[in-house]
Amino acid sequence: MISGARWICAGIALPLVACGDMKMPPPSSQPIPAVTGAAVFVVNGADSSLSVIDVAARAVVGTIALTDAPFPHHVYASADGRSLLVAVPGVDLSAGHDGGGHGGHGGGGAVMKLDSSTGATLAVAQLEASNHNAIFAPGGTEVWTSQMTEPGSVVVLDAATLAPTQTLTVGAMPAEVTFSPDGARAFIANSGEASISVFEVATKAALTPIPVGQTPVGAWPGRDGLMYVDNELDRTLSVIDPSTLAVVRTYNLGFTPALAAVAPGGELWVTDTDAGRVVVFTAGTDTVLSAIATGAGAHAIAFSDDGATAYVTNQTAGTVSVIDVATRAVQATITVGAAPNGAVFRAALSGSSGR
């Protein structure tokens, strides 16, 4: 074992006693009939489930129930789309990322690796502390997940088994772990000390931390090669050039951002969780192009692979807005589970022809 990971249960078939002194049993999932067509997976934090949205039908076609998985948060897909990672922090992060999370079981966090067609559990890692997300590293052989402590850490896991391989020291209360668009560097948002920790992915060498605004939650990679850091408390956005590690622009938003993403045309989309909308900025500027009303508690943005459609989770409303990117018009509103937060688009699995 390593610091930051109490034990690993790689595969739910292992008896609970094999998980040592964990305070809770390992989380598990209830599989559904296979969904192999293009889909959007939405994590519902308040009812411990994933809604599976059929892209063509614009309807929920399955709900993957999670057991012993309180307040699941973000979801990421593997490069081939066949696996999903779900973080289970065990505390309700919808209350904010400045230590205001509540609830939970006191038994630390977890990472779940699921089959993306059925939702079946492939592996589980149980951790000592809450984690904001878990993400496949470029190359697909590693999974990185934060430990929200002071000081904080990032645990590197084997992507196949979720066995821990290394622990990296970062700043206080690390939230989202992301990677630069070229995959060379990892960025960790230290929500407790207004900084971003940076590592070379290949060597795990730590680079100089980058000062940003108060309560940074994630450094979101943009299609333009830049990283966009949403600073919740300051209500600002810091833009980082990942090659120079310099902050090249700051947006004074005037609202609480939840996530930032760059659309295929270069426009910057930022969810305004206060007003339940997406604010769109002209590419490379702080000029507001438009605002798209979605739903209360607008949170995550997931673009389709072709960039034509955006999916926005509305955490308070319990819905997902389907938006035409070219016209910026809401085309559908889909009811999902309670407190949806993270979302990921998955293209149709190769060799599939159906649902």
N, C-alpha and C positions, 0 to 999 in steps of 0.2 A: 504494500500500500504506500501511498504518497500523501503528503500534506494536502488537505483540501478534499480528499475523497475517502470516505470511511470504508466503503465496500462496493463491489460491483456484482450485480446479478445479471449476467449476460444470458438472457433467455428465461422466460417466466417459468419454464418447467423445473427450474431449480427449487428445492424446498426452501421455505422461509428461513429455517435455521441456518442455511448456508450463507445468509446475509448478515451473520454476526449479530451485533447489538443494535441494529437499526430500530428506531422508535416506531416506524410504520412499515407495513408490508410494502413490497415493491409495487409501483403502479403497473397497471395492465390495461388492455383495451379489449373491446368486444367487436370482433370482426363483422363486416357487412358483406353483402354480395359484391363481387368485383366491379369496380368502376374504372374502365381503361381508356375512355375517351377523355378529351380535354376537360379539365376540372379546376376549380378553385377550392382550396381547403382553408377553412376559417376556424380558428380556435375560439371557443366560447368559454371565457374564464370563469363565469359564475355558475355554470352547470357542468363543468368538466367534460367537454365533448368537442368534437370537430364536425362541423357541417361540411358536406361535400356538395358543391354546386356544379351541376352539369352546365358547361359553357353554352352549348347549343340550345338547350331547353330553358336556360336561365331559371333553374329551379333546383331546390335541394333534393338530391336523389338518395341521400344516405346520411346517417348520423353515427359517427364512431364514438361510442360511450367510453369514457376513461374511468377506471376504478382506482381508488387510493391515489388520486392525482388532483389535489386541491389547487385551484386557481392556475390552470395551465396558461401559458402566456404566448410566446411567439412560435412560429412554425417555419421551417426551411426545408427545401427539397434537395436531394442529391442531383448531381449533374445529369445523370441518366433519367431522373424523374421517378425512379422506382422505390425510393426510400424517403421518408419524412423524419425530421427531428422536431420534437416538441419539448420545450422547457417547462418544468413544473416547479416554480419557485416556492410553492406552499404558502405564499402570502398574496394578498390582493393588491397587485400593483396598479390597479385602476385608480387607487386613491392618490397616486403620484409616486415619483421616484426619488423624493427627498427624504426618505425614511418614514413616509406617511402610510406605507402599506400596512394592512391590518389582516387579522384572521390568521389562518395557517395552523399547522399541526406541531410546530416546534421540532420537527425531525429533519430539517434541512431541505435541499432541493433535489431534483432528479432530472435526468435526460431520458426521453423515450425515443427509440428508433422504431418506426412503424413501416409496414408494407404499404405503399401508396395506393395500391388497387383495392385492398380489403381492409386496411387499418389494423391488421394483425400485428402484435408486438414481436419485434425481431430481437431487441436487446434493451436493457435498462441499466442506467448508471445512477446510483444513489450517492448524494453528495452531502457534505456537512453543512453547507450554507445555501441560501436561496440563490438561484441563478436566473438572469433576465432572459437569456436565449441560449440556444445551442445551434451551431452552424458548421456545415461541412467546409473544411479548408480547401483551397485550390489543390487539385490533384486527387481529391477524394479519399485519401488514406487517413485523414485526421478529422476529428471533431473538436471544436474549441467551445468552452462554456465558462462563463464568469462565476465567481464566488463573491456575493455582495457582502463583504466584510470590510473592516478597517484595521490594518491595510487590506487591500483586496488581492485577489489572485485570479488567474485563468488556468483552468485544468485542461490539458490536452489529452484527448482520448483516442484510442484506436477506432477507426470508423466502422470496422466490421464487428467488433465485440463490445465496444465502449469501455474496454479496459484502460485505466489511466496510464499514461506514459511520461508525463512531465507536468510540472506546475511552474507558472510564470508569475512573478510578483508585479502587481500594478498599483494604481492609486486607490483611494478610499471609495467604497461602495460602487464597484464597476457594474455598469448596466450592459448595454448591447455590445457584442463583439461582431465586427464586420471586417471585410477585406477590401483593399483598394481595387479599382476596376481591372487593373492588370494582374491582380492576385499576388503581388510581391510582398505587400505589407499588411499587417493586421492592425486594426484600430479599436481601442477599447475606451469607451466613454466612462470616465470616473465621475459619477454623479455627486460624490461627496467632497470633491475638491476642485471642481471646475477645470479639469484638464483631460487630455486625451493621451493615453499610453500607446506607443507604437512599437511594433516588433517586425523584424525581417522574418517572413514566414519560413523560409528554408533553413535558416540558422538559429532562429529563436533569439537573435541578438536584440537587446532593448535599445531603442533610439531615444533621443531627448523628448520628454513629454511636451505637449503643445498646450499652452494656456488658452482657454475658451471662456464662454459665459457660465453663469451659475446653473448648476444641475443639468449638465449635458446628459442626454439619454442615449443617443446613437450617432455615429458618424456614417451617414447613409451614402453609399457609392452612387455617383451619377453617371449617366451615359456620356457626359462631357469630360470624364476623367477626373473630376473633382469629388471631394467628400463634403457632405453637408451635415453639420452638427446642430441638432435642435437643443437649445438651452432653455429648459422649461421655466425656471424661476426668472431669468432675465427676459424671457419672451423674445429671444433673438435667434438668429441662425448664423453660425460661423462657417465660412467656406474655406476648406483646406486644400492646397495643392499637395497631393500625396508624394510627389517626387522631391519637393523642396521642404515639405512640412511647415510651410508658411501659411498663415491665415491671410487669404487674398481678398476677402470681402466679408462684410458683416451686414446682415439684414436686421433692422429694428422693426420687428413684426407688429408689436402692439397687441398680440394675442398669444395664447399658449400653443406652441406647435407640438404635434404628436409624431409626425414623420415627414420627411422631404424626399421627393423623387423627381428625376428629370425625365420628361416625356420625350418621345422619339424626335419631335421637332425642336427640342432644346429648351422648351419652356419648363420652368421650375414649378412643381406642384407641392404645396405645403398644406397639411391638414390643420385646420383651426378648430381645435376641440371645444373651445369656448362657444363658438357660434354655430357649430355643426355644419361646416362647409370646407371646401378646398379652395385655397387662394392660389391663383396662377400668376406667375411673374414672367415677363418677357425674358427671353434667354439672355443670361449674362448681366442682367440689371435688376434693380429693386423696384422697377415700375410694375404696378399691378395691371395685369391684362384683363382678368375677370375673376369672379368668385362664383363657385358652383355650390349651391345649397344641396347638402346630402342628408344628414340626419344628426340627431343629438349625439355629441361625443365622438365626432369624426376622428378616426385613429389611423389605421394602416392604409397604404396604397399598394395595390399589386397590378402591374400592367400585364396584358397578354403578351405572348412571345412575339406576335407581329406588331405590337404597339398600338393596335387600333382601339383597344378597349381597356378601361381602368376599372378596378374594383376597389371600393372604399368601405371599410368596416365602420359602422356607427355604434360605438360601444354602449351608449346610454339607450339608444333607440332599439337595439337588438336587430339591426338590419345591415344589409350590404347594398350599396348603390352601384349600379352598373352604368358606366359613363362612356359615351362615344368620345374618343380623344380628339378627333378632328373638329367636331362641333362643340365640344365641352357640354353636351346635353345629357341629362340623366335619362337613360332608356328604360330602366327597370329598378325596382326596389324589392329586394328579396328578404323575407323574414328568416332569421337564423336562430341560434341559441341566445342565451342570456350573456350580456357583456362580451360581445365579440371583439377581439383585439387583433392578433396577428392573422395574416393571410398570405397565401402563396399560390401562384398560378402554376399548373402542371400541364404540359402538352400531352396529347394522346400518346399512350405508350406504344412503342414500336411493335408492329405485328398485330395491333388490336384493330377492331373494326366496329366495336359497339360501345355500349355504356360503360 
